[in-house]
Amino acid sequence: ESDAWVLQFAEAENRLQMGGCRKKCLSILKTLRDRHLELPGQPLNNYHMKTLVSYECEKHPRESDWDESCLGDRLNGILLQLISCLQCRRCPHYFLPNLDLFQGKPHSALENAAKQTWRLAREILTNPKSLEKL
């Protein structure tokens, strides 16, 4: 009776994020979000992290870009992209770029998340042992 569609991208996302340290990178990002970015207004969820990993996969398509030795570079790239998205108040869905994943999120929550993400990125960039304690 309805013309409604349900779009699911889980299989495509999983294929895109196979190999190298992609899943480990996503796991670390989810842990950082859970421990440091669980903020009032709930501006970020794990799907935001998964989306940003997908964009990073596109930016760095070679398997060598996802070697374990590049993990820090990939994490920094994703955190910087997250800061950019938070400051612009727009996080486009990977497969439906006109869909903003930040739609309806309070601006103050996005600003707080940007500040906290800067703190995390700065810590990771300046302290090589930071991931062990974060």
Backbone as XML, in Angstrom:
<?xml version="1.0"?>
<chain id="A" units="angstrom">
  <residue number="1" name="GLU">
    <atom name="N" x="0.803" y="-1.190" z="0.000"/>
    <atom name="CA" x="0.000" y="0.000" z="0.000"/>
    <atom name="C" x="0.850" y="1.260" z="0.000"/>
  </residue>
  <residue number="2" name="SER">
    <atom name="N" x="2.036" y="1.145" z="0.477"/>
    <atom name="CA" x="2.868" y="2.330" z="0.615"/>
    <atom name="C" x="3.991" y="2.306" z="-0.413"/>
  </residue>
  <residue number="3" name="ASP">
    <atom name="N" x="4.437" y="3.479" z="-0.770"/>
    <atom name="CA" x="5.577" y="3.603" z="-1.670"/>
    <atom name="C" x="6.859" y="3.870" z="-0.892"/>
  </residue>
  <residue number="4" name="ALA">
    <atom name="N" x="6.817" y="3.662" z="0.415"/>
    <atom name="CA" x="7.976" y="3.941" z="1.259"/>
    <atom name="C" x="9.112" y="2.971" z="0.943"/>
  </residue>
  <residue number="5" name="TRP">
    <atom name="N" x="10.319" y="3.484" z="1.018"/>
    <atom name="CA" x="11.520" y="2.685" z="0.783"/>
    <atom name="C" x="12.365" y="2.674" z="2.049"/>
  </residue>
  <residue number="6" name="VAL">
    <atom name="N" x="13.031" y="1.596" z="2.256"/>
    <atom name="CA" x="13.997" y="1.511" z="3.335"/>
    <atom name="C" x="15.350" y="1.256" z="2.675"/>
  </residue>
  <residue number="7" name="LEU">
    <atom name="N" x="16.294" y="2.124" z="2.964"/>
    <atom name="CA" x="17.633" y="1.964" z="2.414"/>
    <atom name="C" x="18.564" y="1.515" z="3.525"/>
  </residue>
  <residue number="8" name="GLN">
    <atom name="N" x="19.298" y="0.454" z="3.259"/>
    <atom name="CA" x="20.268" y="-0.040" z="4.222"/>
    <atom name="C" x="21.619" y="-0.126" z="3.535"/>
  </residue>
  <residue number="9" name="PHE">
    <atom name="N" x="22.622" y="0.361" z="4.219"/>
    <atom name="CA" x="23.950" y="0.415" z="3.640"/>
    <atom name="C" x="24.962" y="-0.417" z="4.422"/>
  </residue>
  <residue number="10" name="ALA">
    <atom name="N" x="24.505" y="-1.199" z="5.378"/>
    <atom name="CA" x="25.413" y="-1.922" z="6.262"/>
    <atom name="C" x="26.379" y="-2.817" z="5.485"/>
  </residue>
  <residue number="11" name="GLU">
    <atom name="N" x="25.885" y="-3.565" z="4.521"/>
    <atom name="CA" x="26.765" y="-4.467" z="3.776"/>
    <atom name="C" x="27.810" y="-3.685" z="2.981"/>
  </residue>
  <residue number="12" name="ALA">
    <atom name="N" x="27.392" y="-2.616" z="2.328"/>
    <atom name="CA" x="28.336" y="-1.788" z="1.561"/>
    <atom name="C" x="29.361" y="-1.140" z="2.491"/>
  </residue>
  <residue number="13" name="GLU">
    <atom name="N" x="28.914" y="-0.662" z="3.643"/>
    <atom name="CA" x="29.836" y="-0.054" z="4.610"/>
    <atom name="C" x="30.847" y="-1.077" z="5.100"/>
  </residue>
  <residue number="14" name="ASN">
    <atom name="N" x="30.377" y="-2.271" z="5.409"/>
    <atom name="CA" x="31.281" y="-3.310" z="5.897"/>
    <atom name="C" x="32.313" y="-3.706" z="4.839"/>
  </residue>
  <residue number="15" name="ARG">
    <atom name="N" x="31.892" y="-3.788" z="3.593"/>
    <atom name="CA" x="32.842" y="-4.108" z="2.518"/>
    <atom name="C" x="33.874" y="-3.010" z="2.338"/>
  </residue>
  <residue number="16" name="LEU">
    <atom name="N" x="33.421" y="-1.780" z="2.407"/>
    <atom name="CA" x="34.319" y="-0.644" z="2.252"/>
    <atom name="C" x="35.359" y="-0.620" z="3.363"/>
  </residue>
  <residue number="17" name="GLN">
    <atom name="N" x="34.979" y="-1.073" z="4.543"/>
    <atom name="CA" x="35.864" y="-0.973" z="5.696"/>
    <atom name="C" x="36.583" y="-2.273" z="6.036"/>
  </residue>
  <residue number="18" name="MET">
    <atom name="N" x="36.674" y="-3.163" z="5.055"/>
    <atom name="CA" x="37.390" y="-4.426" z="5.259"/>
    <atom name="C" x="38.876" y="-4.241" z="4.971"/>
  </residue>
  <residue number="19" name="GLY">
    <atom name="N" x="39.687" y="-4.985" z="5.681"/>
    <atom name="CA" x="41.117" y="-5.024" z="5.409"/>
    <atom name="C" x="41.898" y="-3.988" z="6.190"/>
  </residue>
  <residue number="20" name="GLY">
    <atom name="N" x="43.194" y="-4.236" z="6.266"/>
    <atom name="CA" x="44.085" y="-3.318" z="6.961"/>
    <atom name="C" x="43.624" y="-3.066" z="8.387"/>
  </residue>
  <residue number="21" name="CYS">
    <atom name="N" x="43.851" y="-1.856" z="8.852"/>
    <atom name="CA" x="43.486" y="-1.499" z="10.229"/>
    <atom name="C" x="42.201" y="-0.694" z="10.275"/>
  </residue>
  <residue number="22" name="ARG">
    <atom name="N" x="41.366" y="-0.819" z="9.247"/>
    <atom name="CA" x="40.127" y="-0.037" z="9.182"/>
    <atom name="C" x="39.196" y="-0.322" z="10.360"/>
  </residue>
  <residue number="23" name="LYS">
    <atom name="N" x="38.962" y="-1.591" z="10.639"/>
    <atom name="CA" x="38.053" y="-1.945" z="11.739"/>
    <atom name="C" x="38.650" y="-1.550" z="13.092"/>
  </residue>
  <residue number="24" name="LYS">
    <atom name="N" x="39.965" y="-1.696" z="13.210"/>
    <atom name="CA" x="40.623" y="-1.283" z="14.450"/>
    <atom name="C" x="40.490" y="0.227" z="14.633"/>
  </residue>
  <residue number="25" name="CYS">
    <atom name="N" x="40.655" y="0.962" z="13.561"/>
    <atom name="CA" x="40.507" y="2.413" z="13.584"/>
    <atom name="C" x="39.091" y="2.785" z="14.048"/>
  </residue>
  <residue number="26" name="LEU">
    <atom name="N" x="38.093" y="2.146" z="13.479"/>
    <atom name="CA" x="36.707" y="2.412" z="13.869"/>
    <atom name="C" x="36.483" y="2.051" z="15.333"/>
  </residue>
  <residue number="27" name="SER">
    <atom name="N" x="37.040" y="0.962" z="15.768"/>
    <atom name="CA" x="36.888" y="0.541" z="17.160"/>
    <atom name="C" x="37.495" y="1.569" z="18.117"/>
  </residue>
  <residue number="28" name="ILE">
    <atom name="N" x="38.664" y="2.087" z="17.782"/>
    <atom name="CA" x="39.309" y="3.113" z="18.612"/>
    <atom name="C" x="38.460" y="4.378" z="18.637"/>
  </residue>
  <residue number="29" name="LEU">
    <atom name="N" x="37.942" y="4.779" z="17.476"/>
    <atom name="CA" x="37.099" y="5.976" z="17.407"/>
    <atom name="C" x="35.833" y="5.816" z="18.244"/>
  </residue>
  <residue number="30" name="LYS">
    <atom name="N" x="35.233" y="4.636" z="18.193"/>
    <atom name="CA" x="34.035" y="4.390" z="19.008"/>
    <atom name="C" x="34.373" y="4.471" z="20.495"/>
  </residue>
  <residue number="31" name="THR">
    <atom name="N" x="35.522" y="3.933" z="20.874"/>
    <atom name="CA" x="35.938" y="3.988" z="22.275"/>
    <atom name="C" x="36.198" y="5.428" z="22.700"/>
  </residue>
  <residue number="32" name="LEU">
    <atom name="N" x="36.880" y="6.197" z="21.846"/>
    <atom name="CA" x="37.115" y="7.616" z="22.154"/>
    <atom name="C" x="35.790" y="8.367" z="22.297"/>
  </residue>
  <residue number="33" name="ARG">
    <atom name="N" x="34.851" y="8.062" z="21.419"/>
    <atom name="CA" x="33.544" y="8.700" z="21.506"/>
    <atom name="C" x="32.858" y="8.339" z="22.817"/>
  </residue>
  <residue number="34" name="ASP">
    <atom name="N" x="32.868" y="7.055" z="23.146"/>
    <atom name="CA" x="32.211" y="6.600" z="24.374"/>
    <atom name="C" x="32.840" y="7.215" z="25.628"/>
  </residue>
  <residue number="35" name="ARG">
    <atom name="N" x="34.159" y="7.347" z="25.629"/>
    <atom name="CA" x="34.858" y="7.825" z="26.823"/>
    <atom name="C" x="34.977" y="9.344" z="26.914"/>
  </residue>
  <residue number="36" name="HIS">
    <atom name="N" x="35.038" y="10.025" z="25.768"/>
    <atom name="CA" x="35.351" y="11.450" z="25.801"/>
    <atom name="C" x="34.362" y="12.352" z="25.069"/>
  </residue>
  <residue number="37" name="LEU">
    <atom name="N" x="33.496" y="11.774" z="24.269"/>
    <atom name="CA" x="32.597" y="12.602" z="23.461"/>
    <atom name="C" x="31.126" y="12.289" z="23.710"/>
  </residue>
  <residue number="38" name="GLU">
    <atom name="N" x="30.844" y="11.711" z="24.853"/>
    <atom name="CA" x="29.451" y="11.481" z="25.284"/>
    <atom name="C" x="29.031" y="12.743" z="26.014"/>
  </residue>
  <residue number="39" name="LEU">
    <atom name="N" x="28.511" y="13.687" z="25.246"/>
    <atom name="CA" x="28.271" y="15.039" z="25.752"/>
    <atom name="C" x="26.791" y="15.365" z="25.808"/>
  </residue>
  <residue number="40" name="PRO">
    <atom name="N" x="26.428" y="16.391" z="26.589"/>
    <atom name="CA" x="25.027" y="16.825" z="26.621"/>
    <atom name="C" x="24.530" y="17.177" z="25.215"/>
  </residue>
  <residue number="41" name="GLY">
    <atom name="N" x="23.308" y="16.811" z="24.930"/>
    <atom name="CA" x="22.746" y="17.027" z="23.595"/>
    <atom name="C" x="23.072" y="15.899" z="22.637"/>
  </residue>
  <residue number="42" name="GLN">
    <atom name="N" x="23.897" y="14.976" z="23.075"/>
    <atom name="CA" x="24.294" y="13.790" z="22.300"/>
    <atom name="C" x="24.566" y="14.121" z="20.823"/>
  </residue>
  <residue number="43" name="PRO">
    <atom name="N" x="25.579" y="14.973" z="20.574"/>
    <atom name="CA" x="25.839" y="15.370" z="19.191"/>
    <atom name="C" x="26.447" y="14.267" z="18.335"/>
  </residue>
  <residue number="44" name="LEU">
    <atom name="N" x="27.120" y="13.308" z="18.959"/>
    <atom name="CA" x="27.824" y="12.273" z="18.198"/>
    <atom name="C" x="27.366" y="10.880" z="18.584"/>
  </residue>
  <residue number="45" name="ASN">
    <atom name="N" x="27.285" y="10.027" z="17.575"/>
    <atom name="CA" x="27.024" y="8.613" z="17.826"/>
    <atom name="C" x="28.019" y="7.787" z="17.013"/>
  </residue>
  <residue number="46" name="ASN">
    <atom name="N" x="27.971" y="6.500" z="17.166"/>
    <atom name="CA" x="28.924" y="5.629" z="16.483"/>
    <atom name="C" x="28.759" y="5.661" z="14.967"/>
  </residue>
  <residue number="47" name="TYR">
    <atom name="N" x="27.561" y="5.962" z="14.491"/>
    <atom name="CA" x="27.369" y="6.014" z="13.040"/>
    <atom name="C" x="28.120" y="7.198" z="12.426"/>
  </residue>
  <residue number="48" name="HIS">
    <atom name="N" x="28.260" y="8.287" z="13.171"/>
    <atom name="CA" x="29.074" y="9.402" z="12.684"/>
    <atom name="C" x="30.508" y="8.924" z="12.476"/>
  </residue>
  <residue number="49" name="MET">
    <atom name="N" x="31.014" y="8.147" z="13.429"/>
    <atom name="CA" x="32.388" y="7.640" z="13.331"/>
    <atom name="C" x="32.532" y="6.716" z="12.121"/>
  </residue>
  <residue number="50" name="LYS">
    <atom name="N" x="31.559" y="5.839" z="11.950"/>
    <atom name="CA" x="31.595" y="4.912" z="10.819"/>
    <atom name="C" x="31.560" y="5.674" z="9.492"/>
  </residue>
  <residue number="51" name="THR">
    <atom name="N" x="30.765" y="6.712" z="9.433"/>
    <atom name="CA" x="30.677" y="7.538" z="8.228"/>
    <atom name="C" x="32.016" y="8.194" z="7.923"/>
  </residue>
  <residue number="52" name="LEU">
    <atom name="N" x="32.659" y="8.743" z="8.942"/>
    <atom name="CA" x="33.939" y="9.409" z="8.727"/>
    <atom name="C" x="35.037" y="8.433" z="8.341"/>
  </residue>
  <residue number="53" name="VAL">
    <atom name="N" x="34.971" y="7.207" z="8.846"/>
    <atom name="CA" x="35.930" y="6.180" z="8.403"/>
    <atom name="C" x="35.709" y="5.885" z="6.922"/>
  </residue>
  <residue number="54" name="SER">
    <atom name="N" x="34.459" y="5.847" z="6.486"/>
    <atom name="CA" x="34.174" y="5.619" z="5.065"/>
    <atom name="C" x="34.788" y="6.714" z="4.200"/>
  </residue>
  <residue number="55" name="TYR">
    <atom name="N" x="34.654" y="7.963" z="4.627"/>
    <atom name="CA" x="35.266" y="9.064" z="3.883"/>
    <atom name="C" x="36.795" y="8.940" z="3.871"/>
  </residue>
  <residue number="56" name="GLU">
    <atom name="N" x="37.361" y="8.520" z="4.989"/>
    <atom name="CA" x="38.819" y="8.348" z="5.061"/>
    <atom name="C" x="39.272" y="7.215" z="4.148"/>
  </residue>
  <residue number="57" name="CYS">
    <atom name="N" x="38.458" y="6.169" z="4.021"/>
    <atom name="CA" x="38.766" y="5.071" z="3.096"/>
    <atom name="C" x="38.819" y="5.582" z="1.655"/>
  </residue>
  <residue number="58" name="GLU">
    <atom name="N" x="37.940" y="6.498" z="1.338"/>
    <atom name="CA" x="37.915" y="7.071" z="-0.009"/>
    <atom name="C" x="39.145" y="7.950" z="-0.246"/>
  </residue>
  <residue number="59" name="LYS">
    <atom name="N" x="39.533" y="8.710" z="0.775"/>
    <atom name="CA" x="40.706" y="9.582" z="0.654"/>
    <atom name="C" x="41.999" y="8.772" z="0.553"/>
  </residue>
  <residue number="60" name="HIS">
    <atom name="N" x="42.004" y="7.600" z="1.180"/>
    <atom name="CA" x="43.203" y="6.753" z="1.232"/>
    <atom name="C" x="42.833" y="5.346" z="0.761"/>
  </residue>
  <residue number="61" name="PRO">
    <atom name="N" x="42.720" y="5.169" z="-0.555"/>
    <atom name="CA" x="42.210" y="3.906" z="-1.086"/>
    <atom name="C" x="43.225" y="2.755" z="-1.123"/>
  </residue>
  <residue number="62" name="ARG">
    <atom name="N" x="44.515" y="3.076" z="-1.053"/>
    <atom name="CA" x="45.518" y="2.010" z="-1.144"/>
    <atom name="C" x="45.564" y="1.207" z="0.151"/>
  </residue>
  <residue number="63" name="GLU">
    <atom name="N" x="45.754" y="-0.075" z="0.006"/>
    <atom name="CA" x="45.831" y="-0.946" z="1.178"/>
    <atom name="C" x="46.991" y="-0.540" z="2.081"/>
  </residue>
  <residue number="64" name="SER">
    <atom name="N" x="48.079" y="-0.065" z="1.491"/>
    <atom name="CA" x="49.237" y="0.356" z="2.287"/>
    <atom name="C" x="48.908" y="1.560" z="3.172"/>
  </residue>
  <residue number="65" name="ASP">
    <atom name="N" x="47.900" y="2.336" z="2.799"/>
    <atom name="CA" x="47.472" y="3.474" z="3.615"/>
    <atom name="C" x="46.810" y="3.022" z="4.912"/>
  </residue>
  <residue number="66" name="TRP">
    <atom name="N" x="46.439" y="1.744" z="4.955"/>
    <atom name="CA" x="45.742" y="1.207" z="6.120"/>
    <atom name="C" x="46.570" y="0.154" z="6.849"/>
  </residue>
  <residue number="67" name="ASP">
    <atom name="N" x="47.875" y="0.224" z="6.629"/>
    <atom name="CA" x="48.794" y="-0.620" z="7.381"/>
    <atom name="C" x="48.777" y="-0.168" z="8.842"/>
  </residue>
  <residue number="68" name="GLU">
    <atom name="N" x="49.057" y="-1.076" z="9.735"/>
    <atom name="CA" x="49.055" y="-0.776" z="11.177"/>
    <atom name="C" x="49.940" y="0.437" z="11.501"/>
  </residue>
  <residue number="69" name="SER">
    <atom name="N" x="51.021" y="0.605" z="10.761"/>
    <atom name="CA" x="51.938" y="1.728" z="11.010"/>
    <atom name="C" x="51.311" y="3.075" z="10.659"/>
  </residue>
  <residue number="70" name="CYS">
    <atom name="N" x="50.218" y="3.083" z="9.900"/>
    <atom name="CA" x="49.529" y="4.318" z="9.492"/>
    <atom name="C" x="48.322" y="4.637" z="10.366"/>
  </residue>
  <residue number="71" name="LEU">
    <atom name="N" x="48.068" y="3.812" z="11.364"/>
    <atom name="CA" x="46.869" y="3.969" z="12.183"/>
    <atom name="C" x="46.764" y="5.373" z="12.791"/>
  </residue>
  <residue number="72" name="GLY">
    <atom name="N" x="47.855" y="5.881" z="13.341"/>
    <atom name="CA" x="47.833" y="7.212" z="13.934"/>
    <atom name="C" x="47.469" y="8.286" z="12.918"/>
  </residue>
  <residue number="73" name="ASP">
    <atom name="N" x="48.013" y="8.174" z="11.711"/>
    <atom name="CA" x="47.691" y="9.139" z="10.660"/>
    <atom name="C" x="46.210" y="9.082" z="10.292"/>
  </residue>
  <residue number="74" name="ARG">
    <atom name="N" x="45.666" y="7.872" z="10.178"/>
    <atom name="CA" x="44.252" y="7.736" z="9.831"/>
    <atom name="C" x="43.375" y="8.308" z="10.941"/>
  </residue>
  <residue number="75" name="LEU">
    <atom name="N" x="43.707" y="8.023" z="12.202"/>
    <atom name="CA" x="42.922" y="8.553" z="13.324"/>
    <atom name="C" x="42.955" y="10.078" z="13.331"/>
  </residue>
  <residue number="76" name="ASN">
    <atom name="N" x="44.139" y="10.651" z="13.146"/>
    <atom name="CA" x="44.252" y="12.112" z="13.123"/>
    <atom name="C" x="43.456" y="12.704" z="11.970"/>
  </residue>
  <residue number="77" name="GLY">
    <atom name="N" x="43.529" y="12.083" z="10.805"/>
    <atom name="CA" x="42.765" y="12.570" z="9.663"/>
    <atom name="C" x="41.276" y="12.568" z="9.935"/>
  </residue>
  <residue number="78" name="ILE">
    <atom name="N" x="40.799" y="11.510" z="10.550"/>
    <atom name="CA" x="39.366" y="11.399" z="10.850"/>
    <atom name="C" x="38.955" y="12.398" z="11.922"/>
  </residue>
  <residue number="79" name="LEU">
    <atom name="N" x="39.770" y="12.551" z="12.954"/>
    <atom name="CA" x="39.433" y="13.514" z="14.010"/>
    <atom name="C" x="39.416" y="14.939" z="13.458"/>
  </residue>
  <residue number="80" name="LEU">
    <atom name="N" x="40.356" y="15.273" z="12.580"/>
    <atom name="CA" x="40.363" y="16.613" z="11.978"/>
    <atom name="C" x="39.143" y="16.813" z="11.083"/>
  </residue>
  <residue number="81" name="GLN">
    <atom name="N" x="38.750" y="15.766" z="10.364"/>
    <atom name="CA" x="37.542" y="15.860" z="9.546"/>
    <atom name="C" x="36.306" y="16.014" z="10.430"/>
  </residue>
  <residue number="82" name="LEU">
    <atom name="N" x="36.282" y="15.313" z="11.549"/>
    <atom name="CA" x="35.171" y="15.437" z="12.492"/>
    <atom name="C" x="35.082" y="16.869" z="13.020"/>
  </residue>
  <residue number="83" name="ILE">
    <atom name="N" x="36.215" y="17.458" z="13.368"/>
    <atom name="CA" x="36.218" y="18.840" z="13.849"/>
    <atom name="C" x="35.647" y="19.763" z="12.782"/>
  </residue>
  <residue number="84" name="SER">
    <atom name="N" x="36.071" y="19.560" z="11.546"/>
    <atom name="CA" x="35.566" y="20.382" z="10.438"/>
    <atom name="C" x="34.045" y="20.242" z="10.307"/>
  </residue>
  <residue number="85" name="CYS">
    <atom name="N" x="33.565" y="19.018" z="10.362"/>
    <atom name="CA" x="32.117" y="18.779" z="10.269"/>
    <atom name="C" x="31.375" y="19.447" z="11.419"/>
  </residue>
  <residue number="86" name="LEU">
    <atom name="N" x="31.914" y="19.316" z="12.627"/>
    <atom name="CA" x="31.260" y="19.907" z="13.800"/>
    <atom name="C" x="31.229" y="21.428" z="13.699"/>
  </residue>
  <residue number="87" name="GLN">
    <atom name="N" x="32.337" y="22.028" z="13.242"/>
    <atom name="CA" x="32.386" y="23.482" z="13.130"/>
    <atom name="C" x="31.460" y="24.001" z="12.025"/>
  </residue>
  <residue number="88" name="CYS">
    <atom name="N" x="31.329" y="23.218" z="10.952"/>
    <atom name="CA" x="30.423" y="23.602" z="9.855"/>
    <atom name="C" x="28.981" y="23.213" z="10.153"/>
  </residue>
  <residue number="89" name="ARG">
    <atom name="N" x="28.800" y="22.419" z="11.221"/>
    <atom name="CA" x="27.479" y="21.919" z="11.628"/>
    <atom name="C" x="26.831" y="21.091" z="10.531"/>
  </residue>
  <residue number="90" name="ARG">
    <atom name="N" x="27.667" y="20.311" z="9.847"/>
    <atom name="CA" x="27.152" y="19.456" z="8.778"/>
    <atom name="C" x="28.027" y="18.217" z="8.650"/>
  </residue>
  <residue number="91" name="CYS">
    <atom name="N" x="27.382" y="17.059" z="8.700"/>
    <atom name="CA" x="28.065" y="15.784" z="8.501"/>
    <atom name="C" x="27.276" y="15.002" z="7.455"/>
  </residue>
  <residue number="92" name="PRO">
    <atom name="N" x="27.719" y="15.059" z="6.193"/>
    <atom name="CA" x="26.955" y="14.388" z="5.139"/>
    <atom name="C" x="27.047" y="12.862" z="5.248"/>
  </residue>
  <residue number="93" name="HIS">
    <atom name="N" x="25.929" y="12.216" z="5.051"/>
    <atom name="CA" x="25.881" y="10.758" z="4.982"/>
    <atom name="C" x="26.770" y="10.323" z="3.824"/>
  </residue>
  <residue number="94" name="TYR">
    <atom name="N" x="27.470" y="9.212" z="3.966"/>
    <atom name="CA" x="28.423" y="8.792" z="2.935"/>
    <atom name="C" x="27.724" y="8.452" z="1.613"/>
  </residue>
  <residue number="95" name="PHE">
    <atom name="N" x="26.640" y="7.730" z="1.671"/>
    <atom name="CA" x="25.950" y="7.287" z="0.455"/>
    <atom name="C" x="24.873" y="8.260" z="-0.018"/>
  </residue>
  <residue number="96" name="LEU">
    <atom name="N" x="24.371" y="9.079" z="0.896"/>
    <atom name="CA" x="23.338" y="10.076" z="0.570"/>
    <atom name="C" x="23.836" y="11.442" z="1.033"/>
  </residue>
  <residue number="97" name="PRO">
    <atom name="N" x="24.773" y="12.051" z="0.294"/>
    <atom name="CA" x="25.435" y="13.264" z="0.784"/>
    <atom name="C" x="24.516" y="14.451" z="1.050"/>
  </residue>
  <residue number="98" name="ASN">
    <atom name="N" x="23.322" y="14.448" z="0.507"/>
    <atom name="CA" x="22.378" y="15.529" z="0.813"/>
    <atom name="C" x="21.727" y="15.354" z="2.181"/>
  </residue>
  <residue number="99" name="LEU">
    <atom name="N" x="21.898" y="14.193" z="2.777"/>
    <atom name="CA" x="21.365" y="13.920" z="4.111"/>
    <atom name="C" x="22.408" y="14.323" z="5.153"/>
  </residue>
  <residue number="100" name="ASP">
    <atom name="N" x="22.058" y="15.269" z="5.994"/>
    <atom name="CA" x="22.965" y="15.766" z="7.034"/>
    <atom name="C" x="22.739" y="14.978" z="8.324"/>
  </residue>
  <residue number="101" name="LEU">
    <atom name="N" x="23.768" y="14.274" z="8.771"/>
    <atom name="CA" x="23.657" y="13.468" z="9.990"/>
    <atom name="C" x="23.612" y="14.317" z="11.261"/>
  </residue>
  <residue number="102" name="PHE">
    <atom name="N" x="23.912" y="15.610" z="11.146"/>
    <atom name="CA" x="23.819" y="16.514" z="12.292"/>
    <atom name="C" x="22.494" y="17.274" z="12.334"/>
  </residue>
  <residue number="103" name="GLN">
    <atom name="N" x="21.615" y="17.003" z="11.406"/>
    <atom name="CA" x="20.336" y="17.699" z="11.359"/>
    <atom name="C" x="19.602" y="17.533" z="12.688"/>
  </residue>
  <residue number="104" name="GLY">
    <atom name="N" x="19.153" y="18.642" z="13.240"/>
    <atom name="CA" x="18.396" y="18.610" z="14.489"/>
    <atom name="C" x="19.249" y="18.619" z="15.743"/>
  </residue>
  <residue number="105" name="LYS">
    <atom name="N" x="20.555" y="18.553" z="15.607"/>
    <atom name="CA" x="21.435" y="18.582" z="16.781"/>
    <atom name="C" x="21.603" y="20.024" z="17.244"/>
  </residue>
  <residue number="106" name="PRO">
    <atom name="N" x="21.580" y="20.249" z="18.542"/>
    <atom name="CA" x="21.755" y="21.618" z="19.047"/>
    <atom name="C" x="23.136" y="22.177" z="18.679"/>
  </residue>
  <residue number="107" name="HIS">
    <atom name="N" x="23.166" y="23.418" z="18.242"/>
    <atom name="CA" x="24.423" y="24.047" z="17.835"/>
    <atom name="C" x="25.424" y="24.074" z="18.981"/>
  </residue>
  <residue number="108" name="SER">
    <atom name="N" x="24.943" y="24.320" z="20.187"/>
    <atom name="CA" x="25.848" y="24.371" z="21.339"/>
    <atom name="C" x="26.483" y="23.008" z="21.590"/>
  </residue>
  <residue number="109" name="ALA">
    <atom name="N" x="25.735" y="21.937" z="21.368"/>
    <atom name="CA" x="26.281" y="20.586" z="21.555"/>
    <atom name="C" x="27.358" y="20.305" z="20.511"/>
  </residue>
  <residue number="110" name="LEU">
    <atom name="N" x="27.133" y="20.759" z="19.274"/>
    <atom name="CA" x="28.134" y="20.570" z="18.220"/>
    <atom name="C" x="29.399" y="21.371" z="18.526"/>
  </residue>
  <residue number="111" name="GLU">
    <atom name="N" x="29.242" y="22.585" z="19.041"/>
    <atom name="CA" x="30.401" y="23.415" z="19.406"/>
    <atom name="C" x="31.192" y="22.776" z="20.539"/>
  </residue>
  <residue number="112" name="ASN">
    <atom name="N" x="30.502" y="22.266" z="21.544"/>
    <atom name="CA" x="31.184" y="21.583" z="22.651"/>
    <atom name="C" x="31.922" y="20.351" z="22.155"/>
  </residue>
  <residue number="113" name="ALA">
    <atom name="N" x="31.304" y="19.610" z="21.266"/>
    <atom name="CA" x="31.939" y="18.414" z="20.717"/>
    <atom name="C" x="33.178" y="18.789" z="19.903"/>
  </residue>
  <residue number="114" name="ALA">
    <atom name="N" x="33.118" y="19.895" z="19.159"/>
    <atom name="CA" x="34.283" y="20.345" z="18.379"/>
    <atom name="C" x="35.441" y="20.678" z="19.318"/>
  </residue>
  <residue number="115" name="LYS">
    <atom name="N" x="35.156" y="21.380" z="20.407"/>
    <atom name="CA" x="36.206" y="21.727" z="21.371"/>
    <atom name="C" x="36.818" y="20.482" z="22.005"/>
  </residue>
  <residue number="116" name="GLN">
    <atom name="N" x="35.971" y="19.545" z="22.386"/>
    <atom name="CA" x="36.463" y="18.320" z="23.012"/>
    <atom name="C" x="37.253" y="17.475" z="22.008"/>
  </residue>
  <residue number="117" name="THR">
    <atom name="N" x="36.816" y="17.437" z="20.763"/>
    <atom name="CA" x="37.528" y="16.678" z="19.734"/>
    <atom name="C" x="38.884" y="17.310" z="19.470"/>
  </residue>
  <residue number="118" name="TRP">
    <atom name="N" x="38.968" y="18.651" z="19.495"/>
    <atom name="CA" x="40.259" y="19.336" z="19.368"/>
    <atom name="C" x="41.195" y="18.892" z="20.466"/>
  </residue>
  <residue number="119" name="ARG">
    <atom name="N" x="40.685" y="18.809" z="21.691"/>
    <atom name="CA" x="41.524" y="18.365" z="22.816"/>
    <atom name="C" x="42.062" y="16.961" z="22.566"/>
  </residue>
  <residue number="120" name="LEU">
    <atom name="N" x="41.193" y="16.083" z="22.111"/>
    <atom name="CA" x="41.624" y="14.709" z="21.823"/>
    <atom name="C" x="42.673" y="14.675" z="20.714"/>
  </residue>
  <residue number="121" name="ALA">
    <atom name="N" x="42.407" y="15.369" z="19.619"/>
    <atom name="CA" x="43.330" y="15.377" z="18.483"/>
    <atom name="C" x="44.684" y="15.944" z="18.901"/>
  </residue>
  <residue number="122" name="ARG">
    <atom name="N" x="44.658" y="17.018" z="19.652"/>
    <atom name="CA" x="45.906" y="17.640" z="20.121"/>
    <atom name="C" x="46.691" y="16.664" z="20.989"/>
  </residue>
  <residue number="123" name="GLU">
    <atom name="N" x="46.008" y="15.971" z="21.877"/>
    <atom name="CA" x="46.665" y="14.996" z="22.752"/>
    <atom name="C" x="47.304" y="13.871" z="21.935"/>
  </residue>
  <residue number="124" name="ILE">
    <atom name="N" x="46.582" y="13.373" z="20.946"/>
    <atom name="CA" x="47.103" y="12.281" z="20.118"/>
    <atom name="C" x="48.292" y="12.751" z="19.280"/>
  </residue>
  <residue number="125" name="LEU">
    <atom name="N" x="48.211" y="13.987" z="18.759"/>
    <atom name="CA" x="49.302" y="14.525" z="17.940"/>
    <atom name="C" x="50.559" y="14.806" z="18.746"/>
  </residue>
  <residue number="126" name="THR">
    <atom name="N" x="50.416" y="15.256" z="19.972"/>
    <atom name="CA" x="51.578" y="15.687" z="20.751"/>
    <atom name="C" x="52.123" y="14.622" z="21.690"/>
  </residue>
  <residue number="127" name="ASN">
    <atom name="N" x="51.376" y="13.570" z="21.929"/>
    <atom name="CA" x="51.818" y="12.557" z="22.877"/>
    <atom name="C" x="51.714" y="11.180" z="22.238"/>
  </residue>
  <residue number="128" name="PRO">
    <atom name="N" x="52.835" y="10.602" z="21.836"/>
    <atom name="CA" x="52.810" y="9.302" z="21.138"/>
    <atom name="C" x="52.186" y="8.168" z="21.960"/>
  </residue>
  <residue number="129" name="LYS">
    <atom name="N" x="52.203" y="8.292" z="23.282"/>
    <atom name="CA" x="51.648" y="7.238" z="24.146"/>
    <atom name="C" x="50.203" y="7.518" z="24.550"/>
  </residue>
  <residue number="130" name="SER">
    <atom name="N" x="49.600" y="8.549" z="23.982"/>
    <atom name="CA" x="48.282" y="9.001" z="24.437"/>
    <atom name="C" x="47.187" y="7.952" z="24.246"/>
  </residue>
  <residue number="131" name="LEU">
    <atom name="N" x="47.241" y="7.179" z="23.175"/>
    <atom name="CA" x="46.181" y="6.195" z="22.959"/>
    <atom name="C" x="46.163" y="5.117" z="24.037"/>
  </residue>
  <residue number="132" name="GLU">
    <atom name="N" x="47.314" y="4.878" z="24.644"/>
    <atom name="CA" x="47.368" y="3.876" z="25.709"/>
    <atom name="C" x="46.576" y="4.325" z="26.945"/>
  </residue>
  <residue number="133" name="LYS">
    <atom name="N" x="46.540" y="5.645" z="27.182"/>
    <atom name="CA" x="45.854" y="6.127" z="28.386"/>
    <atom name="C" x="44.460" y="6.693" z="28.107"/>
  </residue>
  <residue number="134" name="LEU">
    <atom name="N" x="44.181" y="7.025" z="26.828"/>
    <atom name="CA" x="42.867" y="7.563" z="26.512"/>
    <atom name="C" x="41.866" y="6.436" z="26.530"/>
  </residue>
</chain>
